[in-house]
Amino acid sequence: MKRRYRRHFDDYAIGENEKLYSDMAARGWFLEKRGSYFSRFGSGKPADMRYRIEVSAPRFLEETWLPEEQVAVYEDCGWEYVTSCGMIHVFSSPAGSDAPEFYADPAQQAATLKVLRRNYIWAWVPVVLMVLLNFLMAAAMSGGVGETLSKWGAEFRIGWVAATALWLFFGALLVWTFYLFLHGAWRMGRLYRRMKKGIPLDHSPRGRMLPHRIVSGVLLGFVAVFGLLTLWQWVSKDTRDLPEVADGPYVLFSDLGIEGERSQLFYDDRTSQITVERSLLATHYDVFEVVGEGGSNWMYQDVYRLSSLVDREMFVRSLMENSTFARSPSSFREVTVEGLERAWVAGDLECMAVKGDLAAYVTVLKAGQETDETLKLALHALAECWANEGSQVR
């Protein structure tokens, strides 16, 4: 038997779903199973059929199935049970049969919608919590909201630059979900109020909810686009062994005049590697190098080539707040390095540099050498490297 799948309407659109199933039967496709989002149809001879949906009203933690006695009553009245999904239960009968409607009084049918209506209301809870979380994130990213939120904001800002598509994907997904719940709650409440007033359910509505489908489709399109961009960023991420000669806007120990055999880090066996990842707002070079016996000399680098859309000053401050050891912009002191627009050092291990569209955060340790000297070597090496890179000066 041939089968076809069709995206049905949401649970609140009872009349639209009934009409959908009747229209499909008239074209020779009969409902076999209703899933969460799609209905399955089997082929047959076209027929004029009526479909009716009954909504179960289970109590807390009760099953959503209709009582067998209720199903038996409907079948005795000429309605054939077809399928169920959650609280939605579908029955059918030939259009010419004398099978009566389930309810003569719309107010009685409205009582069956209370649980479904309540579910749409409670579905707002996680969405509202997510919206509040996003407002909290936005407040943290704006700064001036306390030390803890400020540090979170720094992490969020760096994440936004380094994984822009992923953030846009989750944002679009949240907006789409928010809209669906908003529309569903409004439609369910409207249907319930009309039935309470004695207005019967329209089993064959003319409208196809075209405006809603257009809005939902556009929002879902954004979700899909940003999802594909996120997938592209993940697939295009390049992780490889660190080359002997730098092939990007980063430096190696050899550029600092420090020679030695590459080895493994003494506490986790990590070897020298580079990961290059491109987002919509930056290209990020995550570089690690370790040389010397027992991994005594190591250098971490986060180098970003930033889009003109990125607030460079705010981004550099975020790198300072998220630094491994300093953990605060106040711990960095500015130094002058020829060839760099600005440069900072913090403590014994960390330094930062900025020039044009490039920003770098470096953590470096050279055993047996004064730490200030090593940090200065790293900054001068970055200045020389970036001069050769020909970075765009803003």
N, C-alpha and C positions, 0 to 999 in steps of 0.2 A: 504494500500500500504506500502511495506517495504521501509525504508529510511536508508540512510547511510551518514555519515559525513566524510569529508576528508580535511586535512590541505592543502590549496592551496598555490601557490607561491605568493610572494609579488606583488604589483601592477606593479613594473617596469618589471617583467618577463612576458611580454604579450604573447610571443610565447609559453613559457612553460605552461602558464595557458590554452591557446587554445588547446595545445596538451593533457594536463591532461584531459580536458573535453571530447575531442574526444576519448581518450583511455577508459575513464569510460563508455561512450556510447557504445563502441564496446563490453564491458562486461555486458551491460544491465543496466547501471546506468546513468540516465539522470539528468543533472543539473536542480535544482529547485530554489535554492537561494544561492547567494554568500554573505557571511558575512565578517566581518573585518579580520578573520583569518581562518574560515572554510567555506567550501561549502557543501550544502545539496543536496543529490541526491535521486531520486525516482527510484524504480525498473521498468523494462520494458523489452521488447524483444530487444536483442542486435541489434544495427544498426550502419552503417557506417555514421558518422555525421561530419560535419565541424562546428567548432565554431570560431567566430571572436569577438574580443574585440575592441570597440570604446571608446576612451578617450575623455570625454567632456572637454571643455576649458572655464569654467565660469570666468567672471570678479570678481573683489573684491566684496564680500558679495552677489554674485549671487548664485542661486541654481545650483546644479551639474547635474540636469537632462538634458538629451538631448532634444532639441526642438521637439515638436510633428511632425512638418513637416519633420525633418530629419529622425525620426523613420518611418514615413509613406513611405518615399522614399526607405528606406532599405527594408521594407516589400514588397513594390511593385516590388522590384528587386529579391524577393525570400528569404529574410532573415527574420526569425521569432525572435521577441524580447523575451529574456528569463528572464533576471534579471539584477539588477544594485546594485552597492555598491559604494557610493562616486562618484568618477569620472569614474569608470569602468562600462561599459555597455556591456552586453554579448548578442550576436545574434547567431542563429544556422540555418543550412540548411542541407538537405541530401547531402551526398558526391557526388551523381550522378546528382545533379541539376545544372542548368546553372546560378545560382546566381553569379554575378560578384564580384570581390574583391571590397572593399570599396574605395581603392585608386589605381589608375594606376601609379601615380608618388609618390615615397617614400618621396620626399621633402614636398609634401602636407600633408602627414600623420605626418611627423616630427613636423609640425606646431601645431598639436593637442597635442603634448607632452610637450609643453612649460610650461603650468601651473603645470603639474605633476612634471616636472623637477625642476621648481621653488620651489615647496613644499618640495622636498627632500633637496634642498639647505637650505631653511629656517628652516627645521627640525634640522639643525646643531646648531642653535642658543642656545636652552636650553641645549643641550648636551655640547657645548663649555663652557657655563656658569657654568655647573656643574663640568666640568673638572677644570676650573679656581678656583672654590670654593674648590675643593679637593687639588689643589696646595697651596691655601691659608691656608687650614687646616694643610697640611703637614709642611708648613713653620712655622706656629704657634706652632706646636708640637715640632719642632726642637729647639725652643727657640731663644733668641737674636733678636727678631723682634719688639721690642717696648712693652710698658706696656700693651696696650689693647690686642694686638695679643697674648702676652705672657699669659694673663689670659684666653683667649679663648683656647690657646694651652693646658693649664692645664686642662680645662674642657674636651677637646678632648681626652687627654691622659687617664684621669680617665674613660671616657666613653669607650675608646678602651679596657681597662683592664676589666671593669665591664660588658660590653656587646659586646664582641669580635665578636660573630657570627652575630649580627645585623650589625655591621660595615662591616664585610666581605660580608654580603648579599647585602648591598647597593653598595659596591664597585664592586662586580661581576655584579650586575644589570646595573651599569653605563658602565662597559666595554662591556657587551653584547649589550646594546643599542647603544653605540658608534660604535661598529663593524657593527651592522645592518644598521645604517645610512650611514656609510662610504661605505659599499658594495652597498647599494641601490643607493647612489648618483653616484658612479662610473659606475654601470650598466646602470642607466638612462642616464647619460651623454654619455656613449659609444653608446647606442642605438640611441640617438638623432643625434649624429655626423655621424653615419653610414647612417641614413636615409637622412640627409642633403646632403650627397655625392651621393645619388641615389641608395644606397644598400637597397633592399626591406627587410621587416621583414620576418624572418624565422618562418613560422607558425607551423612547426613541428621539432623543434630542437632536435638533438640527445642527447645532454648532459642533465643531470638531476641536474646540479649544485651540484654534490656530495661533492666536497671540501668545498663549502660554507655551505652546510647542516651539514657537519661533524664539522666544526669550530663553527657554530652557536649552534649545539647540545651540544658540549663540554662546551661552555660558559654557555648555559642555564642549563646544568647539575650542574655547580658550583653554579648558582643562586638557584637551587632547594635544593642542599645539605645545603648551608648556611641558606636558608630559613627554612629548617627542624630543623637545629641546633638552630636557633633563637626561633622557636616554642617550642622546647624541653626545652630551658632555661626558657621561659615564663611559661610553664606548670609545670616545676619542682620547681618554686619559692615557697618557704614555708613561709607564714606569719601567725603568731600565737601569743597568749598571752605570755608574758615573763614568763618563769618558775621561781620558787622560788630559784632554784639552777642552776647556769650557766651550760649549756650543750655544750659549745663551747669556743673558745679563746677570750671571753669577760668577763667583770666583772659586778657585781651588787653593789648597795649601801651597802648591807650587807658585801660584801668583803672589803669595805672601813671602816667597823666598824660603819656605819651609819644605824641606825634602823628606822623603821617607816612604817606605813600602806601605801600601794599603793593607789594612788588617780588619779585624772584627772588634766591635765594641766589647769591652771586658764583661759587662753585666747582662747583655742580652743577645750577644752574637750578631748584632746588626752589622751589615756591610755597607759600603759606599754605594748609594743609589740616588737617582733623581726621578721625580715625578712631575710631569708637565700637564697641567689641566687648564682648559680654556672655558671660561664662562662668558656670559653676555657682557660683563663689565670689566673683566680682567683676564690676563694670562698669569697663572700662578706657577712658579718654579719652587718646588719643595726639594731642597738639596741637603744631603747628608754625606759627609766625608770623614773617614777615620783612618789615621796612619800611625805607624810606629808600633813597636812591640807591646802587645797587651792592649792595644787601642788607647794609648796614652794621650794621643792628640785627636781631637774631634771638632767638627764645625757643622752646625745646623744653619740653614739659610731659608728664609721665606722671602722670595723676591716676586714682586707684583708689577706687571705692566698694566697700568690703570687706564680705563676709558675716561674720556673727558667728562662723562656724566658723574663720575665719582668725586665727592668732596675730599680732596687729598688731605687737607689738614685734619678733618675729622677721622679719616681712615688711619692716618699715622698715629693719632691720639689713641685710637682703638687698639692698634698694635702694641702701644706702650702699656695700656691697661691690661692687655691680655698676655703680656710678656711672662716668660717662665719664672724669672727670679725677682725682677723689680716689682711687677704687678701694679705699677702706678706711674703716671706721667711725671709726677714730682720727683721720682727717683732717677730720672734721666737728666743729665746736664748737657747742654749744647756745647759743641766744639766746632772749630773752624777747620775745614778740610778743603784744600784747593781742588776744584773740579766738581764739588758737590754743592747743591744749593743750601742744604742744611744737613747737619749730622749730630748725633747724640750718642753718649755712652752712659751705661748704668752699671755701677758696681764693678766687678772684676771680669764679667763674662759676656755682657750684652752691649750691642751697639745698633744704631739705626741710621739709615741714609736715605736721602730724597734728592732726585734730580729729574726735572721734566715729568714724564709719565711713569717714572720708575720709583719704587719704594722698596726698601729691604730691611728686614729684621734679622740680625745675625747673632748667634751664640757660639762662642769659640773658646777653646781651651788648648793651650800649648804648654806641655809639661816642661818645667825648667826655664820658662821665660816669663818676664814681667807681664802681667795681664794688660796693663795700659799699652804697652808696646805692641802686643798682639792685636788688640782692638784697633789701634792706629794703623797697623799694617793692613788689616781687613778693610778699613774705610778708604785708605789710599788705593788699595787694589780695586775696590768697587769704583772709585772715581776714574781710574784708568780704563777699567772694563767698559764703563758706561760711556766714556768719551769715544771709545772705538765702536760702541753700539750705535752711536748717533741718535740717542733718545730725543724724543720730541719735547722741547722746552715750552712750557706754558707760561 
